[in-house]
């Protein structure tokens, strides 16, 4: 499997795991026993919700990977980042109406991810975590990147929250999602740099 495919699979896995852990809840056990066959509808609903969340997460990550591949091929950085900004804006606009500040925050996040992906694409390995280990060499460098990434994701999410009024329960889900995502990344870091 090529490095780009490994990156995509790792990002999708992160999105799926965080969705299943926080955003997509199973109904109480009694619900399944009250109506026979409801477990099938529950399963299908969870599957659809997980796929929606994954596609939303990939709205920034896929264009960032495309930009990273273009940078690795030697295309001019300014041109690639300009195309990345337009690509992110177009992808986000296809999902929901977005403002200029949200587009800017998401473009910054995509640029940070593109730099990360360029670094990973520069090494060879058989798994995503092996690529990360070879690309960053030491725990401190990877933790510094994760800190920047978390900050950029939180800024983009805060801009989204400022634009779209969320219920208290939705805000709690978003915060739990951020915590779950950070916890998974810390676990990955423990595996890569024991």
N, C-alpha and C positions, 0 to 999 in steps of 0.2 A: 504494500500500500504506500502511496506517495505521501510526502509530508503534508501537502495541502488537504488530502483526504483525512489524514489523522487529525489535523486541526479542526476540520468541520465536524467530524464525529465526536471529538472531545467537547466542542462547544454545544453541540446538540445534546450530548449526554448531560452536561451541566444544566442546561435549560430544562430537560425532562426531569432530572432528579429534583431540582428546586421546585418545579411545578407540582410534582407528586408529593413532595414533602410538606409544602406549605399552601399552595394555591388551590389545588384540586383535592377536595376532601371527600372521603367515602361517607355514605350515610350510616347511621347507627345500625348495629347488627340486627335489631328487631325489625327494621324496615324490609330486609331481605326475606325474613320468615313470614311477614304479614301477606305479602303479595308474591306468589310463586313466579319465578322468572324475572323479577325485578333486578336481580343481580346482573342479568345480561344488559338491561338498559343502563344500569349504573356503570358497568364496564365501558359501554360504548360512549356514554357521556364523558367519562373520565378520559377516554382515549381522544375524543374530539377536543376537550379542553386542553389537554397536554400538547396536542399538535398545534393548536392556536398559539399557546404560550411559546412553544419552540419556534414557530415561524416569526413571531414578534421579536424574540431575542435575536434571531438570525438576520433580522432586517438591517442591523448595523454590522454584524460580524461577517456576513457574506461579502458585502461591498469592501469591507476592510481587508479581507483575504484577497479579493481580486486586485485591490490596490497594491498589496504586498507582493503579489505575483508580478505585477507590472514593474514595481521597483526593482525586484530581483532580476527581471529581464533587461533592466538598464534604462527604462523610460525616465524622463526628467521628473524630479520630485515635485516641483511646483505644479506641473501639468497633472500628475497623478493625483495629488491632493485636491486640486480643483475638481477633477472628475469624481473623486471620492465624495466630496461635499455635495455635488449635484446628485450623485447616485443615492446617497443616504437621504437627501431631501425628497427625491422621487419615490424611494421605497417607503419612507415614512408617510408621505402624502397618500400613498395607495392604501395604507392601513387606517389612518384617521387624519382629520385636519390638524395641521401642526403650525405653530407660530415660528417666527424668525429666531427668537431666543432658544427654543427647543431644537430647531435645526442646527443652530450653532453649537449647542452643547453636545448633541449627538455626533456632529462632525468632528469635534474635538476628541470624543470617545473613540470614534472610528479611526482617527489618525493615530491615537495611542495604540489601539489594537493592531493597526497596520504595521507600526514599528515593531511591536512584539512579534507579529507573524513573520516579518522579514528576518528577524533574529533567529526564529525557529527554523525557517526555510533554509537558513545558511548551514545547517548541520544535518547529519544523517543519523537515522535511528529506526527502530522497528515499532516504537510506540510513542504516543504523545508525551508521556512523562519522561521517557528517555530523551526525547528531543529537547524538552525544557531543561533537563539536567545538563545536557551538553551545551545548550545555548547560553545558560546563565552561569555555569561553573560553580557558583557558591550561593548559599542560602540568602545572604544579605542582599545580593543583587536582585534575586527573584522576589524577595519580600518587598523591596523598594518598588519594583514594578507593580506588584499586587496592591500596594498601598496607593499608588497613583491611579491604578485602574479602579479601585474601590471608590476613591474620591471622585473620579470622573463619572462613574455610574451613578453615584449618589447625587451629584449636581444635575445630571440629566433627569433623573427620577424626580428630584425636587422641582425642577422646572416644569415637568409634566404635572406634578401635584398642584403647583401654583396655578396652572392653566385650567385644569379640570377639577372641579370640586368633587372630592371623594368623601364617602361616608367614613365614619370612624372605623368601622370594621375593615373597609378596604385599605385604609392607611395602616392598620395593624397588620394586614396581610402583606402589604408592601414592605414594611419594616421586617417582618418575619422572613420574607423572601430574601432581603438583603443580608440578614444574619445567616440564613441557610447557605447562601452563595459564598459568603466569606468563610464560613466553617468548612465547606467543601474544598475551597481553595487552600485553607490551612492544612487540611488532611492531605491534599495532593502534595503540598510542600514538604510535609513530614515524610511522605513516600520518596520523593525525589531527593531530598537532602536530609537523611536520617540523623 
